[in-house]
């Protein structure tokens, strides 16, 4: 492919060399340089690709894309292309190199502080019920047909994202739903195409700090970029920051929420609970009228489901297909019910910070359990304040807390647990410490009382435990199954 074709949609200047040069490959990792490739110099947190210009020349690269002046040996015939932002340019280059696959897909982007993962799986389930072939890109995994690729980032780098899109097209997939993180938007990972639909779930202060966002205003601004990159926006009209998130939007806009005036309004909410079931029923009025049952608990489940209802209404999905899918959808590690007893309820959830844990426990308390039991730990080599905060939240909201290990990384589990204890002791909360996570779960199950709701928090979809730089296999679902068999509680 010629350089000029790769740069379609990019504002650029040829500093030296030929624009019509033929390029064999696009590379942004200096360890993968090849002859006649185009090397995009990305400025990262720990490495600046501009420092590898010499490597590109030695490898015989055909062209380099830069955002500042670089020194090139006089004898080299390499083409130098100057752009304002190499990450932004790479998104277009990657799209062009892969044949602009997003143009052959219906693209749905979901952004927000919470709910992105659940909403993407809900939408995938509903659209598949309606006969679509749906790919998914998100925090847990990328799904392309029968293939599941574990995720390193919520939103992949633009080059990998375009490769995924290309593979989806080749697999006959017609729609992709993806999580769009604020980092992904800030780093231009989703440039190079326009989303058919952009969705906003909610926003709260998060991801603020080094290598993330300088402040809450910057976080909001990055979220808002999605609504300048989509055709139709579907947003939470109840969120207090919705006007800031949608400021200067260029898309057609629809709102959803529980307040009158939204395009899709949830009314008549009713909490439901039975054997192996905890959920919520409600009615939707406005642009559509239908009753909905969701098999996950609480108010945030209503918002997640409303999001999916609004999207699928604009997609032309029937009410019957929407209702059926919402009742059946399950998301790994997101309020994931695991049946261990008819007497009490046990669930796995990814809540791994104080904000998420407080939201989850507050939601579950509304179901008036006999006891609300919280089982969690905190990750090592992370902000210690998270441990104090999570301990305090659990002590305040749970009736009983089992403090255990999460991913200790290079710290000692007992030291991490001691920090959690400091937080919980600011409250009147009752607790026990059990360092071995399997034994902590065993204790919770074998001491479960009728009417209890037990939450295993923090690991969610993760199937490993990271200790001293090594990721050991550890899936809570497997641990639960082993415990049930060892305790002769398994019903085959």
C-alpha positions as CSV (number, residue, x, y, z in Angstrom):
1,X,0.0,0.0,0.0
2,X,1.3,3.5,-0.9
3,X,2.1,6.0,1.9
4,X,-0.6,8.4,0.4
5,X,-3.3,5.7,0.8
6,X,-2.2,4.9,4.4
7,X,-2.5,8.6,5.3
8,X,-6.0,9.1,4.0
9,X,-7.8,11.3,6.6
10,X,-4.6,12.5,8.2
11,X,-3.3,16.1,8.1
12,X,0.5,15.6,7.4
13,X,3.6,17.1,5.8
14,X,6.3,15.2,3.9
15,X,9.6,16.4,5.4
16,X,11.7,14.3,3.1
17,X,11.3,11.3,0.7
18,X,8.6,10.2,-1.6
19,X,4.9,10.2,-0.8
20,X,4.1,7.5,-3.4
21,X,6.4,4.9,-1.8
22,X,5.1,1.4,-1.4
23,X,4.8,0.2,2.3
24,X,4.7,-3.5,3.2
25,X,3.7,-3.2,6.9
26,X,2.7,-0.8,9.6
27,X,4.8,-0.9,12.9
28,X,4.6,1.0,16.1
29,X,6.8,-1.3,18.2
30,X,10.5,-0.6,17.5
31,X,11.3,-4.3,18.3
32,X,9.2,-5.3,15.2
33,X,10.8,-3.1,12.6
34,X,11.1,-4.6,9.1
35,X,12.4,-3.5,5.7
36,X,10.0,-1.1,3.9
37,X,7.7,-0.8,6.8
38,X,6.1,2.4,8.0
39,X,7.1,3.1,11.6
40,X,4.9,5.3,13.7
41,X,6.8,7.0,16.6
42,X,4.5,6.8,19.6
43,X,5.2,8.8,22.7
44,X,4.4,6.4,25.6
45,X,4.6,6.7,29.4
46,X,8.0,5.0,29.6
47,X,9.3,5.1,26.0
48,X,9.4,7.6,23.1
49,X,9.3,6.0,19.7
50,X,11.2,9.0,18.3
51,X,14.3,7.7,20.1
52,X,14.2,4.6,17.9
53,X,14.6,6.5,14.6
54,X,18.1,5.1,14.2
55,X,16.8,1.5,14.6
56,X,14.2,2.2,11.9
57,X,16.9,3.5,9.5
58,X,19.1,0.4,10.2
59,X,16.2,-1.9,9.6
60,X,15.5,-0.4,6.2
61,X,12.1,1.1,7.1
62,X,10.4,2.8,4.2
63,X,8.9,5.7,6.3
64,X,8.6,7.1,9.7
65,X,5.7,9.1,11.2
66,X,6.9,11.7,13.7
67,X,5.5,14.7,15.6
68,X,8.7,16.6,16.1
69,X,12.1,17.1,14.4
70,X,14.4,14.1,14.2
71,X,17.9,13.5,12.9
72,X,18.1,11.3,9.8
73,X,21.4,10.3,8.2
74,X,21.9,12.2,4.9
75,X,22.5,8.9,3.0
76,X,19.2,7.4,4.1
77,X,16.3,7.5,1.6
78,X,13.7,7.0,4.3
79,X,10.5,9.0,4.0
80,X,9.8,11.3,7.0
81,X,6.2,12.3,7.6
82,X,5.3,15.0,10.2
83,X,2.0,15.0,11.9
84,X,0.6,16.9,14.9
85,X,-0.1,13.7,17.0
86,X,1.3,10.3,16.1
87,X,-1.3,8.4,18.1
88,X,-4.1,10.2,16.3
89,X,-2.4,9.5,13.0
90,X,-1.9,5.9,13.8
91,X,-5.6,5.3,14.3
92,X,-6.3,6.4,10.7
93,X,-3.2,4.6,9.3
94,X,-4.3,1.4,11.1
95,X,-7.9,1.7,9.7
96,X,-6.6,2.4,6.2
97,X,-4.1,-0.5,6.4
98,X,-6.7,-2.9,7.4
99,X,-9.2,-1.9,4.7
100,X,-11.4,0.3,7.0
101,X,-13.3,-2.7,8.4
102,X,-15.5,-0.5,10.7
103,X,-17.3,0.7,7.6
104,X,-18.6,-2.8,7.1
105,X,-19.9,-3.1,10.7
106,X,-22.5,-1.5,12.9
107,X,-20.4,-0.1,15.7
108,X,-21.6,0.6,19.2
109,X,-19.3,2.3,21.8
110,X,-20.1,2.3,25.5
111,X,-18.4,4.8,27.9
112,X,-18.9,5.6,31.6
113,X,-17.4,5.0,35.0
114,X,-19.5,2.0,35.8
115,X,-21.7,-0.4,33.9
116,X,-19.7,-0.6,30.6
117,X,-19.0,-4.3,30.8
118,X,-22.5,-5.3,31.8
119,X,-24.1,-3.1,29.2
120,X,-22.0,-4.5,26.4
121,X,-22.9,-8.1,27.3
122,X,-26.5,-7.2,27.6
123,X,-26.5,-5.6,24.1
124,X,-24.6,-8.5,22.6
125,X,-27.2,-10.9,24.1
126,X,-30.2,-9.0,22.8
127,X,-28.9,-8.4,19.3
128,X,-27.9,-12.1,19.0
129,X,-31.5,-13.0,20.0
130,X,-32.6,-10.8,17.1
131,X,-30.4,-12.7,14.7
132,X,-27.3,-10.5,14.5
133,X,-23.7,-11.8,14.6
134,X,-22.1,-9.7,17.3
135,X,-18.4,-9.2,18.2
136,X,-17.4,-7.7,21.6
137,X,-14.4,-5.7,22.8
138,X,-14.0,-5.0,26.5
139,X,-12.4,-5.2,29.9
140,X,-12.7,-9.0,30.2
141,X,-12.1,-10.2,26.6
142,X,-12.6,-9.6,22.9
143,X,-15.1,-12.1,21.4
144,X,-15.0,-12.9,17.7
145,X,-17.2,-15.8,16.8
146,X,-16.1,-18.7,18.9
147,X,-12.7,-17.1,19.7
148,X,-12.1,-15.3,23.0
149,X,-9.0,-13.1,23.4
150,X,-8.1,-12.0,27.0
151,X,-7.9,-8.2,27.3
152,X,-4.9,-6.2,28.4
153,X,-6.7,-2.8,28.1
154,X,-10.4,-2.0,28.2
155,X,-10.0,-0.3,24.8
156,X,-7.1,-1.8,22.8
157,X,-4.6,0.4,20.9
158,X,-6.0,1.5,17.6
159,X,-3.9,-0.9,15.5
160,X,-5.0,-4.0,17.5
161,X,-8.6,-2.7,17.5
162,X,-8.6,-2.4,13.7
163,X,-7.1,-5.9,13.4
164,X,-10.0,-7.2,15.5
165,X,-12.5,-5.3,13.3
166,X,-10.9,-6.9,10.2
167,X,-11.1,-10.4,11.7
168,X,-14.8,-9.8,12.7
169,X,-15.6,-8.8,9.1
170,X,-13.8,-11.9,7.8
171,X,-15.9,-14.0,10.3
172,X,-19.2,-12.7,9.0
173,X,-19.9,-10.5,12.0
174,X,-22.2,-7.6,11.3
175,X,-22.1,-5.7,14.6
176,X,-19.5,-4.9,17.3
177,X,-20.2,-3.5,20.7
178,X,-17.2,-2.3,22.7
179,X,-16.3,-0.6,25.9
180,X,-14.7,2.9,25.3
181,X,-12.6,4.0,28.2
182,X,-11.6,7.6,28.9
183,X,-8.0,6.5,28.4
184,X,-8.9,5.1,25.0
185,X,-10.6,8.3,24.0
186,X,-7.7,10.5,25.4
187,X,-5.2,8.4,23.5
188,X,-7.2,8.4,20.2
189,X,-7.6,4.6,20.1
190,X,-11.1,5.0,18.5
191,X,-10.2,7.5,15.9
192,X,-10.3,6.5,12.2
193,X,-14.0,5.7,12.1
194,X,-17.3,7.0,13.4
195,X,-19.4,5.0,15.8
196,X,-23.0,4.3,14.7
197,X,-24.0,4.5,18.4
198,X,-22.3,6.1,21.4
199,X,-23.6,5.2,24.9
200,X,-23.0,7.0,28.2
201,X,-23.8,5.1,31.5
202,X,-22.7,7.5,34.3
203,X,-19.6,9.3,35.6
204,X,-18.0,9.7,39.0
205,X,-14.5,10.8,40.0
206,X,-12.2,7.9,39.1
207,X,-9.0,7.3,37.1
208,X,-7.5,10.6,38.3
209,X,-3.8,10.6,38.9
210,X,-0.4,10.0,37.2
211,X,-0.7,8.6,33.7
212,X,-4.5,8.9,33.8
213,X,-6.4,12.2,34.2
214,X,-5.2,15.4,35.8
215,X,-8.6,16.1,37.3
216,X,-12.3,15.3,37.1
217,X,-12.9,18.0,34.5
218,X,-10.3,16.3,32.2
219,X,-12.0,12.9,32.9
220,X,-15.4,14.4,31.8
221,X,-13.9,16.0,28.8
222,X,-12.4,12.7,27.6
223,X,-15.7,10.9,28.0
224,X,-17.4,13.7,26.0
225,X,-15.2,13.0,23.0
226,X,-17.4,9.9,22.1
227,X,-20.3,12.2,21.3
228,X,-18.3,14.0,18.7
229,X,-17.4,10.6,17.2
230,X,-20.8,8.9,16.8
231,X,-24.0,9.3,14.8
232,X,-26.5,8.6,17.5
233,X,-25.9,9.2,21.2
234,X,-27.8,7.4,24.0
235,X,-27.1,8.9,27.4
236,X,-28.1,8.6,31.1
237,X,-30.3,11.7,31.4
238,X,-30.4,11.4,35.2
239,X,-26.6,11.8,35.6
240,X,-25.8,15.2,37.1
241,X,-22.9,15.6,34.7
242,X,-24.8,14.6,31.5
243,X,-24.9,18.2,30.1
244,X,-21.1,18.4,30.5
245,X,-20.5,15.0,28.9
246,X,-22.7,15.9,25.9
247,X,-21.6,19.5,25.5
248,X,-20.9,20.4,21.8
249,X,-22.1,16.9,20.7
250,X,-22.4,16.4,17.0
251,X,-24.8,13.4,17.2
252,X,-28.5,12.8,17.4
253,X,-29.2,12.4,21.1
254,X,-31.6,10.3,23.2
255,X,-31.9,10.1,27.0
256,X,-32.9,7.4,29.4
257,X,-33.4,7.3,33.2
258,X,-36.0,7.2,36.0
259,X,-37.0,10.8,35.8
260,X,-39.8,12.3,33.7
261,X,-38.6,14.0,30.6
262,X,-36.2,11.3,29.4
263,X,-36.9,9.6,26.1
264,X,-36.9,6.2,27.9
265,X,-38.2,6.2,31.5
266,X,-38.2,3.3,34.0
267,X,-41.2,3.2,36.4
268,X,-42.8,0.8,38.8
269,X,-39.5,-0.8,40.0
270,X,-39.9,-3.9,42.2
271,X,-37.1,-5.9,43.8
272,X,-37.4,-9.7,43.3
273,X,-35.8,-12.5,45.1
274,X,-36.2,-16.3,45.1
275,X,-34.2,-19.5,45.2
276,X,-31.1,-18.9,43.1
277,X,-32.5,-15.6,41.9
278,X,-32.1,-11.9,42.9
279,X,-33.3,-9.2,40.5
280,X,-35.6,-6.4,39.6
281,X,-38.7,-5.9,37.5
282,X,-39.8,-2.5,36.0
283,X,-41.8,-0.9,33.2
284,X,-40.4,1.3,30.4
285,X,-42.4,4.1,29.0
286,X,-41.7,6.9,26.5
287,X,-40.4,6.0,23.0
288,X,-41.3,2.3,23.8
289,X,-43.7,0.7,26.3
290,X,-42.7,-2.7,27.8
291,X,-42.3,-4.7,31.0
292,X,-38.8,-5.8,31.8
293,X,-37.3,-8.5,34.2
294,X,-33.6,-8.4,35.0
295,X,-31.8,-11.2,36.8
296,X,-29.4,-8.9,38.6
297,X,-30.2,-6.7,41.6
298,X,-30.9,-3.1,42.2
299,X,-31.2,0.3,40.8
300,X,-28.0,0.2,38.7
301,X,-29.3,-2.9,37.0
302,X,-32.4,-0.9,35.9
303,X,-30.1,1.7,34.4
304,X,-28.0,-0.9,32.6
305,X,-31.1,-2.6,31.2
306,X,-32.6,0.8,30.2
307,X,-29.4,1.5,28.2
308,X,-29.8,-1.8,26.3
309,X,-33.5,-1.2,25.8
310,X,-32.9,2.3,24.3
311,X,-30.1,1.0,22.0
312,X,-32.1,-1.9,20.8
313,X,-35.2,0.2,20.2
314,X,-33.1,2.3,17.8
315,X,-31.7,-0.9,16.3
316,X,-35.2,-2.2,15.4
317,X,-35.2,-5.1,17.8
318,X,-38.7,-6.4,18.9
319,X,-39.9,-6.0,22.5
320,X,-40.2,-9.8,22.9
321,X,-36.5,-10.3,21.9
322,X,-35.4,-7.6,24.3
323,X,-37.4,-9.0,27.2
324,X,-36.2,-12.6,26.6
325,X,-32.5,-11.6,26.4
326,X,-32.5,-9.3,29.5
327,X,-34.1,-12.0,31.6
328,X,-31.4,-14.5,30.5
329,X,-28.2,-12.4,30.2
330,X,-25.3,-13.2,32.5
331,X,-21.9,-11.4,32.8
332,X,-18.9,-13.2,34.2
333,X,-17.8,-11.6,37.4
334,X,-20.5,-8.9,37.4
335,X,-23.0,-9.8,40.2
336,X,-22.6,-13.4,38.9
337,X,-24.9,-15.7,41.0
338,X,-23.4,-19.1,41.8
339,X,-25.9,-21.6,43.2
340,X,-24.5,-23.4,46.3
341,X,-27.6,-23.7,48.5
342,X,-31.3,-23.1,48.4
343,X,-31.0,-21.4,51.8
344,X,-28.7,-18.5,50.9
345,X,-27.4,-16.6,47.9
346,X,-23.8,-16.4,46.8
347,X,-22.4,-14.1,44.1
348,X,-19.1,-13.1,42.6
349,X,-18.5,-9.5,41.7
350,X,-15.5,-7.4,40.5
351,X,-16.0,-4.6,43.0
352,X,-12.4,-3.8,43.8
353,X,-12.5,-0.2,45.1
354,X,-14.5,1.5,47.8
355,X,-16.9,3.2,45.4
356,X,-17.8,0.0,43.7
357,X,-18.1,-2.0,46.9
358,X,-20.3,0.6,48.5
359,X,-22.6,0.7,45.5
360,X,-22.9,-3.1,45.5
361,X,-23.4,-3.6,49.3
362,X,-25.9,-0.7,49.4
363,X,-27.9,-2.3,46.6
364,X,-27.9,-5.7,48.3
365,X,-29.0,-4.3,51.7
366,X,-32.2,-3.2,50.0
367,X,-33.2,-6.9,49.7
368,X,-33.2,-7.2,53.5
369,X,-31.0,-10.3,53.8
370,X,-30.7,-12.2,57.1
371,X,-27.0,-11.2,56.9
372,X,-25.0,-9.5,54.3
373,X,-21.6,-11.2,54.2
374,X,-18.7,-9.5,52.4
375,X,-15.6,-11.5,51.4
376,X,-12.7,-9.5,49.9
377,X,-9.0,-8.5,49.9
378,X,-7.0,-5.8,48.2
379,X,-4.3,-5.8,45.6
380,X,-0.7,-5.3,46.6
381,X,1.6,-2.5,45.2
382,X,-1.4,-0.2,44.9
383,X,-2.7,2.8,46.8
384,X,-2.9,1.8,50.4
385,X,-5.8,4.2,51.0
386,X,-8.0,1.8,49.0
387,X,-7.5,-0.8,51.7
388,X,-8.6,1.5,54.6
389,X,-11.6,2.8,52.5
390,X,-12.8,-0.7,51.5
391,X,-12.5,-1.9,55.1
392,X,-14.5,1.0,56.3
393,X,-17.2,0.5,53.7
394,X,-17.5,-3.2,54.4
395,X,-17.6,-2.6,58.2
396,X,-20.3,0.0,57.8
397,X,-22.6,-1.9,55.3
398,X,-21.9,-5.6,55.7
399,X,-23.2,-7.6,58.7
400,X,-20.1,-9.8,58.6
401,X,-16.8,-9.3,56.7
402,X,-14.3,-12.0,55.9
403,X,-10.9,-10.3,55.1
404,X,-8.7,-12.4,52.8
405,X,-6.1,-12.1,50.1
406,X,-6.5,-10.8,46.5
407,X,-3.5,-10.2,44.3
408,X,-0.7,-9.5,46.8
409,X,1.8,-9.0,44.1
410,X,5.1,-8.2,45.8
411,X,3.6,-7.4,49.2
412,X,2.9,-9.8,52.1
413,X,-0.9,-10.7,52.2
414,X,-1.0,-10.3,56.0
415,X,0.3,-6.7,55.7
416,X,-2.4,-5.8,53.2
417,X,-5.0,-7.5,55.4
418,X,-3.8,-5.5,58.4
419,X,-4.5,-2.3,56.5
420,X,-8.0,-3.4,55.7
421,X,-8.5,-4.2,59.4
422,X,-7.5,-0.6,60.3
423,X,-10.3,0.6,58.1
424,X,-12.9,-1.8,59.4
425,X,-12.1,-1.0,63.0
426,X,-13.2,2.6,62.4
427,X,-16.7,1.0,62.4
428,X,-18.6,-1.5,64.6
429,X,-18.4,-4.1,61.8
430,X,-17.8,-7.7,62.8
431,X,-15.0,-9.4,60.9
432,X,-12.6,-12.4,60.7
433,X,-9.3,-12.7,58.8
434,X,-8.5,-15.8,56.7
435,X,-5.4,-15.3,54.4
436,X,-6.0,-18.2,52.1
437,X,-8.8,-17.2,49.7
438,X,-10.1,-20.7,49.2
439,X,-10.4,-21.2,52.9
440,X,-12.1,-17.8,53.3
441,X,-14.7,-18.9,50.7
442,X,-15.1,-22.3,52.4
443,X,-15.8,-20.5,55.7
444,X,-18.4,-18.3,54.1
445,X,-20.2,-21.2,52.5
446,X,-20.1,-23.6,55.5
447,X,-21.2,-20.9,57.9
448,X,-23.9,-19.6,55.5
449,X,-27.3,-19.0,57.3
450,X,-30.8,-19.1,55.8
451,X,-31.5,-15.8,54.1
452,X,-27.9,-14.7,53.8
453,X,-26.5,-12.9,50.8
454,X,-22.7,-13.6,50.4
455,X,-20.6,-11.5,48.1
456,X,-17.1,-12.6,46.9
457,X,-15.7,-9.2,45.9
458,X,-12.7,-8.0,44.0
459,X,-11.7,-10.9,41.7
460,X,-14.8,-11.0,39.4
461,X,-13.8,-12.4,36.0
462,X,-10.1,-12.8,36.9
463,X,-9.0,-16.5,36.9
464,X,-5.6,-16.0,38.5
465,X,-3.8,-14.8,41.7
466,X,-0.7,-12.7,41.2
467,X,2.1,-13.5,43.8
468,X,5.7,-12.3,43.5
469,X,5.4,-11.6,39.8
470,X,3.8,-14.9,39.0
471,X,0.1,-15.4,38.0
472,X,-1.1,-18.6,39.5
473,X,-4.4,-20.2,38.3
474,X,-7.3,-19.3,40.6
475,X,-10.8,-19.1,39.5
476,X,-13.4,-18.6,42.3
477,X,-15.9,-20.7,40.4
478,X,-13.5,-23.6,40.4
479,X,-12.7,-23.0,44.1
480,X,-16.4,-23.1,44.9
481,X,-16.9,-26.3,43.1
482,X,-13.9,-27.9,44.8
483,X,-15.3,-26.8,48.2
484,X,-18.7,-28.2,47.6
485,X,-17.2,-31.5,46.6
486,X,-14.8,-31.6,49.6
487,X,-17.6,-30.7,52.0
488,X,-20.0,-33.2,50.3
489,X,-22.4,-30.4,49.5
490,X,-22.3,-30.9,45.7
491,X,-25.5,-32.1,44.1
492,X,-24.6,-34.1,41.0
